[in-house]
Amino acid sequence: AVVSTQSTGGSSGSGDVTHGQMVLGIVLILLAQLVSASQMVIEEIFIKKHNVPPVQVVGMEGCFGVLFMSLLVLPICYFAPSTGPMKSLHDDAIDALAQMYNRWPIMIFGLMYLLSIAFYNFFGLSVTKSLTAVHRTLIDACRTILVWAIDLFIHYAITTDYGEKFDMTYGFLQLGGFVMLLLGTLLYNEIIYIACIASPRPPAGSGYTEISADFEGSQLPLDGSLRIG
């Protein structure tokens, strides 16, 4: 939400885009996030409740994705009329295949992209199997921090023609949002502990050991006395 506020109020982006269109784009992104969250929940159900291997889930998603894109999405993008100034197609899949056939670097990068996405989904589902989908989501959200940092590095360290310039008006708001995201991820995964914030588990060395046999949610100090948490 903080980063979205920065996007609507910041000066970056095309001057032809109105604030209403930016808000509409953010709403569509939120709806897409809802669909993505539903996908992760369903994946966790398949992996943990039905004991489906992560490799099989990735393969099933890949097969259904190819069918859905080939039979529905790409034909719609190809035949749907465009209202842009160039009157071009929304997505010319045939031209993309021709470019891949005629230029081997495009083919190689396309194959590398497919492999990276396959391994990315497999590792993500492995995290879901070992922990939960929430852990995977929080870890995955930290990618935006890395992308933003690389954009800033390219702009200020390599060339000003690329990357992203730090917005002195709203950039600190965006930085605060990323700090909150990183801090929440570290707290949820119990990598760090802040004494003033309630934690589901006591910090190491606090003198308390969790017990769950007869006292659910209770903790037993090392001296033998009982503390109800």
Backbone bond lengths (Angstrom), bond angles and torsions (degrees), N, CA, C in turn:
res aa  C-N    CA-C-N  psi(-1)  N-CA   C-N-CA  omega(-1)  CA-C   N-CA-C  phi
1 A - - - 1.449 - - 1.523 110.97 -
2 V 1.334 116.68 -40.57 1.467 120.41 179.86 1.513 110.70 -64.80
3 V 1.333 116.82 -44.89 1.457 120.59 179.34 1.518 110.52 -66.32
4 S 1.329 118.63 -35.48 1.458 121.38 177.21 1.512 111.16 -65.36
5 T 1.335 117.20 -37.94 1.458 120.57 175.76 1.512 111.10 -61.79
6 Q 1.332 115.99 -40.02 1.456 120.03 176.44 1.516 111.41 -62.83
7 S 1.328 117.35 -36.66 1.462 121.20 -178.39 1.518 111.28 -68.23
8 T 1.338 117.50 -39.50 1.453 120.12 -179.13 1.515 112.08 -74.77
9 G 1.321 117.07 -29.60 1.462 119.30 -177.34 1.502 114.33 -97.69
10 G 1.343 117.24 -17.25 1.456 120.57 -177.38 1.510 111.87 -73.01
11 S 1.337 115.48 171.07 1.450 121.43 -176.71 1.509 112.64 -101.72
12 S 1.357 117.97 -0.91 1.456 120.45 -179.08 1.507 110.53 -76.23
13 G 1.326 115.59 154.95 1.455 120.70 178.56 1.508 111.15 108.33
14 S 1.331 115.23 -179.88 1.447 121.03 -177.43 1.515 111.07 -74.95
15 G 1.338 116.13 141.71 1.451 120.06 179.96 1.517 112.81 -73.43
16 D 1.329 118.90 -15.71 1.457 121.95 179.74 1.518 112.66 -80.15
17 V 1.314 117.95 -10.23 1.458 121.93 -177.97 1.524 109.58 -89.81
18 T 1.327 116.36 124.50 1.458 121.21 179.42 1.526 110.18 -83.44
19 H 1.330 115.22 165.36 1.466 119.59 178.27 1.527 110.91 -64.95
20 G 1.329 116.71 -33.10 1.458 118.93 177.26 1.506 112.04 -63.43
21 Q 1.329 116.68 -40.69 1.461 119.88 177.27 1.518 111.48 -67.07
22 M 1.334 117.01 -35.95 1.463 120.03 177.32 1.519 110.89 -65.06
23 V 1.336 116.37 -42.32 1.468 120.10 177.98 1.523 110.54 -64.37
24 L 1.340 116.73 -40.66 1.466 120.23 177.07 1.523 110.55 -61.32
25 G 1.333 116.73 -41.92 1.464 119.89 177.74 1.516 111.99 -61.26
26 I 1.340 117.26 -41.07 1.462 120.92 179.45 1.533 110.37 -66.16
27 V 1.340 116.84 -39.65 1.472 120.06 177.68 1.524 110.78 -62.42
28 L 1.337 116.57 -42.51 1.466 119.85 178.09 1.529 110.98 -63.96
29 I 1.338 116.24 -37.12 1.464 119.73 177.28 1.527 110.51 -64.27
30 L 1.340 116.57 -40.99 1.467 119.89 178.50 1.529 111.15 -63.83
31 L 1.330 116.94 -38.49 1.463 119.58 176.36 1.529 110.91 -65.45
32 A 1.336 115.89 -39.09 1.461 119.25 176.64 1.522 111.18 -64.12
33 Q 1.341 116.50 -37.28 1.457 119.99 176.89 1.525 111.15 -64.50
34 L 1.331 116.84 -34.93 1.468 120.30 176.75 1.520 110.85 -63.35
35 V 1.328 116.23 -42.80 1.468 120.27 177.39 1.528 110.47 -64.73
36 S 1.340 116.10 -42.13 1.462 119.91 179.12 1.521 111.57 -63.95
37 A 1.337 116.77 -39.78 1.468 119.71 177.60 1.524 111.25 -63.89
38 S 1.338 116.48 -39.87 1.460 119.83 177.44 1.525 110.62 -62.82
39 Q 1.332 116.49 -38.49 1.465 120.10 177.90 1.523 111.04 -61.92
40 M 1.332 117.16 -43.39 1.458 119.54 -178.79 1.522 111.85 -66.42
41 V 1.328 116.62 -36.43 1.465 119.78 177.52 1.529 110.45 -65.20
42 I 1.343 116.84 -43.15 1.464 120.46 178.61 1.523 110.34 -64.81
43 E 1.337 117.07 -39.49 1.461 120.11 177.32 1.526 111.11 -60.53
44 E 1.331 116.60 -41.90 1.462 119.69 179.66 1.522 111.19 -65.01
45 I 1.335 116.64 -36.45 1.466 120.02 177.66 1.530 110.52 -63.69
46 F 1.324 116.87 -44.83 1.460 120.41 179.55 1.526 111.35 -63.90
47 I 1.340 116.50 -41.66 1.461 119.83 -174.02 1.521 111.74 -74.03
48 K 1.337 117.36 -44.16 1.462 120.49 -172.95 1.528 113.21 -93.23
49 K 1.323 117.64 -40.43 1.456 119.36 -177.07 1.528 111.53 -81.93
50 H 1.325 116.43 -41.79 1.466 120.53 -177.81 1.525 112.68 -100.82
51 N 1.336 116.84 -0.60 1.473 122.85 174.67 1.534 112.25 56.47
52 V 1.332 116.61 44.84 1.458 121.61 177.00 1.523 108.52 -86.95
53 P 1.328 120.26 130.65 1.466 121.89 -179.50 1.528 111.37 -62.61
54 P 1.335 118.46 145.93 1.474 121.00 179.06 1.518 113.30 -57.87
55 V 1.347 117.14 -36.22 1.465 119.76 179.63 1.529 110.71 -62.57
56 Q 1.320 116.32 -40.23 1.466 119.62 179.68 1.525 111.29 -67.73
57 V 1.324 116.87 -38.20 1.473 120.19 177.44 1.524 110.55 -63.22
58 V 1.336 116.87 -43.91 1.464 120.52 178.15 1.528 110.50 -61.61
59 G 1.328 117.26 -42.71 1.461 120.38 178.77 1.518 112.75 -64.01
60 M 1.337 116.92 -41.80 1.463 120.22 178.19 1.516 111.10 -64.21
61 E 1.327 117.13 -43.56 1.459 120.21 178.65 1.525 111.01 -63.59
62 G 1.328 117.16 -38.25 1.456 120.27 178.44 1.514 112.44 -64.86
63 C 1.334 116.69 -43.58 1.467 120.27 179.95 1.525 111.58 -65.11
64 F 1.325 116.77 -47.21 1.461 119.31 178.48 1.528 111.07 -65.27
65 G 1.341 117.53 -34.91 1.458 120.55 178.59 1.512 112.23 -65.17
66 V 1.350 117.31 -41.86 1.472 121.11 178.28 1.531 110.35 -63.59
67 L 1.325 116.87 -44.01 1.463 119.69 179.46 1.526 111.54 -65.13
68 F 1.319 116.76 -43.39 1.468 120.68 -178.41 1.524 110.85 -64.72
69 M 1.348 117.16 -43.83 1.460 120.65 -179.68 1.529 111.21 -69.30
70 S 1.327 117.47 -42.64 1.465 120.83 -174.60 1.520 112.30 -71.67
71 L 1.332 117.09 -38.47 1.454 120.43 -173.50 1.520 114.25 -94.65
72 L 1.340 117.81 -17.35 1.462 118.79 -174.39 1.535 112.82 -128.11
73 V 1.329 117.52 -58.23 1.464 120.00 -170.59 1.525 111.87 -69.63
74 L 1.336 117.42 -52.71 1.463 120.02 -177.43 1.534 112.87 -63.43
75 P 1.330 120.43 -41.19 1.470 118.40 174.96 1.525 113.26 -61.30
76 I 1.342 117.00 -38.60 1.459 119.23 178.28 1.520 110.78 -64.43
77 C 1.338 116.76 -44.64 1.464 120.38 179.52 1.521 111.91 -65.89
78 Y 1.318 117.66 -28.90 1.464 121.10 -177.20 1.531 111.87 -79.17
79 F 1.332 116.41 -41.41 1.463 119.66 -174.40 1.527 113.49 -96.50
80 A 1.322 118.73 -13.59 1.463 119.84 179.76 1.525 109.88 -67.41
81 P 1.337 119.29 132.97 1.471 121.18 -179.50 1.530 111.10 -68.55
82 S 1.315 115.00 143.38 1.454 121.25 179.52 1.516 110.04 -100.65
83 T 1.316 116.52 142.54 1.465 122.07 178.47 1.517 112.18 -105.32
84 G 1.330 117.53 9.15 1.456 121.09 -179.25 1.510 112.18 -73.06
85 P 1.342 117.36 170.16 1.467 120.81 -178.52 1.518 113.15 -66.03
86 M 1.349 118.49 -26.44 1.459 121.82 -179.01 1.527 112.76 -86.75
87 K 1.340 117.31 -10.15 1.460 122.09 -178.74 1.530 111.58 52.60
88 S 1.324 115.98 38.59 1.455 120.95 -178.15 1.519 110.33 -97.31
89 L 1.307 115.15 176.18 1.455 120.23 179.38 1.518 110.34 -74.93
90 H 1.323 115.60 153.12 1.457 119.59 175.57 1.530 110.82 -65.65
91 D 1.315 116.53 -42.82 1.462 121.24 -179.98 1.515 108.09 -154.92
92 D 1.329 116.18 112.22 1.459 121.27 -178.67 1.526 108.42 -95.28
93 A 1.325 116.37 90.33 1.461 121.07 -177.92 1.527 111.21 -67.38
94 I 1.328 117.55 -32.75 1.464 120.51 -179.92 1.525 110.55 -65.63
95 D 1.330 116.92 -42.76 1.459 120.36 177.91 1.523 110.82 -65.57
96 A 1.341 117.33 -35.89 1.465 120.61 178.07 1.526 111.03 -63.41
97 L 1.331 116.82 -41.69 1.468 120.15 177.86 1.528 111.09 -66.32
98 A 1.338 116.85 -36.75 1.463 120.22 177.75 1.527 111.37 -65.43
99 Q 1.330 116.71 -39.56 1.457 119.84 177.55 1.525 111.14 -65.52
100 M 1.302 117.50 -40.63 1.458 120.68 178.21 1.528 110.95 -64.72
101 Y 1.318 117.38 -35.19 1.457 121.12 -179.52 1.527 111.46 -72.18
102 N 1.327 117.38 -36.19 1.469 121.66 -175.32 1.524 113.72 -88.79
103 R 1.318 118.10 -20.36 1.474 120.52 -178.66 1.522 108.19 -127.64
104 W 1.337 116.14 109.76 1.459 120.38 -176.25 1.529 113.96 -65.75
105 P 1.367 121.53 -29.58 1.473 117.89 176.42 1.529 112.70 -60.50
106 I 1.349 116.08 -38.04 1.468 118.51 178.23 1.518 110.13 -64.77
107 M 1.336 116.30 -39.55 1.468 120.70 178.36 1.525 110.64 -62.81
108 I 1.333 116.61 -43.89 1.466 120.31 -178.40 1.525 110.61 -64.77
109 F 1.337 116.96 -45.98 1.459 119.47 179.55 1.526 111.26 -65.69
110 G 1.326 116.89 -33.23 1.460 119.00 176.21 1.517 112.44 -65.13
111 L 1.328 116.61 -42.49 1.464 120.65 177.48 1.530 111.42 -66.59
112 M 1.342 116.14 -39.57 1.461 119.74 176.83 1.524 111.02 -62.01
113 Y 1.323 115.86 -38.27 1.469 119.60 178.11 1.528 110.88 -64.86
114 L 1.329 116.68 -42.70 1.464 120.12 178.76 1.529 111.14 -61.79
115 L 1.333 117.08 -42.41 1.463 120.38 179.07 1.524 111.44 -65.79
116 S 1.331 116.31 -41.54 1.470 119.13 -179.32 1.521 111.09 -64.23
117 I 1.343 117.24 -40.41 1.465 120.20 178.77 1.527 110.70 -67.23
118 A 1.338 116.92 -37.54 1.467 119.87 179.12 1.522 110.90 -63.33
119 F 1.341 116.86 -46.89 1.459 119.93 178.99 1.531 111.08 -67.93
120 Y 1.325 116.41 -36.20 1.470 119.92 178.49 1.530 110.85 -61.02
121 N 1.328 116.84 -46.16 1.470 119.87 179.21 1.525 111.14 -66.63
122 F 1.332 117.01 -38.79 1.468 119.35 -179.66 1.527 110.85 -64.82
123 F 1.341 116.99 -46.21 1.464 119.52 179.60 1.527 111.29 -65.74
124 G 1.336 116.62 -36.99 1.456 119.12 177.51 1.515 112.01 -63.93
125 L 1.326 117.54 -43.12 1.458 120.49 177.69 1.520 111.87 -68.79
126 S 1.332 117.08 -29.65 1.471 119.53 175.43 1.529 110.38 -66.51
127 V 1.328 117.39 -38.24 1.469 120.40 174.89 1.519 110.09 -63.69
128 T 1.334 117.18 -41.76 1.465 120.70 178.05 1.522 111.24 -61.38
129 K 1.328 117.05 -39.82 1.467 120.37 -179.71 1.522 111.23 -68.87
130 S 1.328 117.05 -41.21 1.465 120.32 -178.07 1.523 111.77 -76.66
131 L 1.322 118.29 -37.78 1.460 122.46 -178.34 1.525 109.22 -117.36
132 T 1.330 116.96 -110.66 1.469 121.64 176.95 1.523 108.68 -145.78
133 A 1.324 115.34 170.88 1.463 119.96 176.61 1.517 111.49 -67.94
134 V 1.335 117.18 -26.38 1.467 120.05 177.94 1.527 110.38 -66.07
135 H 1.328 116.94 -43.64 1.462 120.01 176.78 1.522 110.70 -59.39
136 R 1.322 116.39 -43.77 1.466 119.43 179.56 1.523 110.95 -61.73
137 T 1.336 116.94 -42.23 1.461 120.35 -178.26 1.519 111.53 -64.47
138 L 1.323 117.18 -42.90 1.458 120.29 -179.29 1.525 111.39 -66.33
139 I 1.317 116.48 -41.99 1.470 119.54 178.26 1.522 110.40 -65.92
140 D 1.327 116.53 -40.11 1.457 120.72 -178.75 1.532 111.39 -66.51
141 A 1.330 116.61 -33.39 1.464 119.84 -179.45 1.521 112.44 -65.58
142 C 1.312 116.96 -22.67 1.463 119.95 180.00 1.523 112.16 -70.35
143 R 1.324 118.34 -9.79 1.467 120.16 176.79 1.517 111.27 -61.16
144 T 1.341 117.01 -34.82 1.464 119.78 -178.69 1.521 111.38 -61.94
145 I 1.337 117.02 -33.35 1.463 119.80 177.54 1.518 110.08 -64.26
146 L 1.332 116.69 -43.61 1.456 120.66 -179.79 1.528 111.57 -65.46
147 V 1.333 116.73 -40.86 1.466 120.14 179.40 1.523 110.65 -63.73
148 W 1.327 117.08 -44.45 1.469 120.97 179.68 1.527 110.52 -63.35
149 A 1.317 117.55 -42.47 1.468 120.89 179.76 1.528 110.98 -63.91
150 I 1.334 117.46 -40.47 1.466 120.34 178.59 1.522 110.98 -66.50
151 D 1.341 117.18 -38.99 1.463 120.49 177.46 1.532 111.10 -61.28
152 L 1.322 116.55 -44.20 1.458 119.97 178.47 1.524 111.37 -64.74
153 F 1.331 116.98 -39.86 1.461 120.73 179.95 1.526 111.04 -64.66
154 I 1.333 116.94 -43.19 1.466 119.93 179.57 1.521 110.79 -62.94
155 H 1.337 116.91 -41.73 1.471 120.10 -176.15 1.528 112.20 -68.50
156 Y 1.334 116.84 -41.28 1.464 119.87 -173.70 1.524 113.35 -95.60
157 A 1.349 117.92 -23.45 1.467 119.73 -175.57 1.522 113.55 -105.45
158 I 1.338 117.99 -25.52 1.462 119.87 -174.98 1.525 111.04 -111.67
159 T 1.311 117.33 -65.79 1.462 120.89 -179.69 1.519 109.20 -152.76
160 T 1.327 115.54 142.81 1.465 120.36 178.98 1.521 112.72 -80.40
161 D 1.332 117.74 -5.66 1.463 120.74 178.63 1.528 112.07 -74.78
162 Y 1.315 116.73 -20.26 1.454 120.86 -177.66 1.525 108.91 -128.31
163 G 1.310 114.78 176.54 1.457 119.43 -179.31 1.518 111.84 81.20
164 E 1.306 115.61 -161.64 1.464 122.03 -176.68 1.526 109.71 -131.35
165 K 1.313 115.29 133.37 1.457 121.23 177.01 1.520 109.78 -83.71
166 F 1.315 116.17 139.08 1.470 120.52 179.89 1.521 109.71 -71.05
167 D 1.320 116.15 122.20 1.460 122.42 -179.63 1.528 108.85 -81.61
168 M 1.331 116.70 112.32 1.457 120.29 -177.03 1.520 112.46 -69.09
169 T 1.339 117.87 -17.42 1.464 120.12 -179.08 1.524 111.53 -86.47
170 Y 1.327 116.47 -48.24 1.458 120.84 -176.35 1.525 112.98 -116.50
171 G 1.333 117.48 -0.52 1.452 119.65 -178.14 1.514 113.45 -63.86
172 F 1.342 116.61 -36.97 1.468 119.43 -179.92 1.522 111.19 -68.99
173 L 1.343 116.89 -30.60 1.467 119.76 174.73 1.525 110.09 -65.81
174 Q 1.322 116.47 -41.33 1.463 120.48 176.62 1.521 111.03 -65.18
175 L 1.328 116.72 -40.84 1.460 120.63 177.69 1.521 111.06 -62.47
176 G 1.331 117.27 -40.32 1.461 120.57 176.82 1.516 112.33 -63.22
177 G 1.347 116.84 -37.58 1.460 119.69 177.04 1.513 112.29 -64.46
178 F 1.328 116.37 -40.32 1.465 119.66 178.69 1.529 110.90 -68.37
179 V 1.332 117.58 -36.70 1.466 120.47 177.72 1.524 110.15 -64.30
180 M 1.335 117.03 -42.25 1.463 120.52 177.11 1.522 111.09 -62.54
181 L 1.332 116.86 -40.13 1.462 120.63 178.10 1.517 111.41 -63.11
182 L 1.330 116.40 -46.42 1.457 119.84 -179.99 1.521 111.43 -65.78
183 L 1.328 117.25 -41.55 1.467 120.80 179.88 1.525 111.04 -64.56
184 G 1.332 117.23 -41.69 1.464 120.09 178.31 1.512 112.28 -63.99
185 T 1.337 116.32 -38.64 1.468 119.80 177.91 1.518 111.05 -63.95
186 L 1.335 117.16 -44.39 1.461 120.69 -179.34 1.522 111.45 -66.23
187 L 1.336 117.48 -37.74 1.458 120.66 178.89 1.527 111.48 -68.93
188 Y 1.331 116.94 -43.69 1.465 119.98 -177.09 1.521 111.20 -65.94
189 N 1.326 116.43 -38.60 1.460 120.08 179.10 1.529 112.54 -83.76
190 E 1.359 116.73 5.91 1.462 123.34 175.27 1.522 111.82 58.43
191 I 1.341 115.25 35.38 1.462 120.10 175.23 1.519 109.93 -81.94
192 I 1.324 116.73 -35.78 1.462 122.01 174.74 1.520 108.50 -124.33
193 Y 1.320 116.41 162.74 1.468 122.51 -178.90 1.517 108.29 -137.58
194 I 1.335 116.11 129.19 1.457 122.48 176.97 1.514 107.63 -113.62
195 A 1.321 116.29 124.25 1.468 120.88 -171.48 1.521 112.47 -63.12
196 C 1.333 118.25 -32.86 1.465 120.66 -175.92 1.527 112.66 -81.98
197 I 1.342 117.95 -4.30 1.460 122.43 179.59 1.520 108.56 -111.12
198 A 1.325 115.84 131.55 1.463 120.23 -179.15 1.515 110.19 -62.08
199 S 1.322 115.94 138.18 1.463 121.75 -179.45 1.514 108.84 -125.72
200 P 1.353 118.16 141.88 1.471 119.98 178.84 1.512 112.68 -66.45
201 R 1.330 117.95 -19.58 1.452 121.53 179.33 1.521 108.90 -131.36
202 P 1.331 118.18 146.47 1.458 119.98 178.19 1.514 110.90 -72.59
203 P 1.323 118.26 152.34 1.462 120.10 178.34 1.518 111.19 -67.50
204 A 1.319 116.47 156.46 1.461 121.21 179.65 1.526 109.91 -63.39
205 G 1.341 115.65 137.83 1.455 119.94 179.20 1.510 114.41 84.54
206 S 1.358 118.01 8.08 1.460 119.45 -178.85 1.519 112.32 -80.46
207 G 1.347 118.42 -9.91 1.451 120.95 178.92 1.507 114.21 92.95
208 Y 1.329 118.10 4.36 1.458 120.84 -178.32 1.521 109.85 -118.04
209 T 1.333 114.85 141.80 1.451 121.45 178.09 1.519 108.71 -123.39
210 E 1.321 117.27 131.04 1.451 120.55 -178.15 1.535 110.79 -69.85
211 I 1.315 116.15 140.75 1.458 121.70 171.84 1.518 107.50 -129.40
212 S 1.319 116.98 148.56 1.466 119.79 -177.54 1.523 112.24 -139.98
213 A 1.332 119.49 9.10 1.462 121.15 -176.45 1.517 110.97 -70.40
214 D 1.356 116.65 -56.45 1.456 120.37 -176.91 1.516 112.57 -117.87
215 F 1.320 117.58 -18.42 1.456 121.30 -175.91 1.525 107.91 -122.78
216 E 1.327 116.19 88.71 1.454 120.35 -179.52 1.521 109.82 -68.98
217 G 1.324 116.13 129.35 1.453 121.11 -179.31 1.510 112.84 81.28
218 S 1.349 118.83 7.33 1.458 121.86 179.51 1.506 110.15 -97.83
219 Q 1.328 115.81 164.46 1.447 122.38 -179.75 1.524 108.77 -136.29
220 L 1.315 116.22 142.61 1.447 121.63 -176.01 1.517 109.79 -116.85
221 P 1.345 118.92 117.62 1.459 120.77 177.76 1.520 110.62 -67.16
222 L 1.299 115.17 164.55 1.447 120.44 -178.77 1.524 112.18 -68.38
223 D 1.338 118.56 -20.99 1.466 119.84 -179.34 1.520 112.37 -82.49
224 G 1.339 118.81 -1.64 1.456 121.60 175.06 1.494 114.20 99.32
225 S 1.330 119.81 -15.08 1.458 121.09 178.68 1.509 110.22 -77.01
226 L 1.322 118.31 155.40 1.447 123.72 -172.74 1.516 110.06 -102.51
227 R 1.329 114.67 134.00 1.459 120.66 174.56 1.517 108.02 -122.57
228 I 1.338 117.33 122.66 1.460 121.86 178.02 1.519 107.70 -86.99
229 G 1.381 116.70 116.17 1.460 121.89 -177.06 1.502 111.25 -85.46
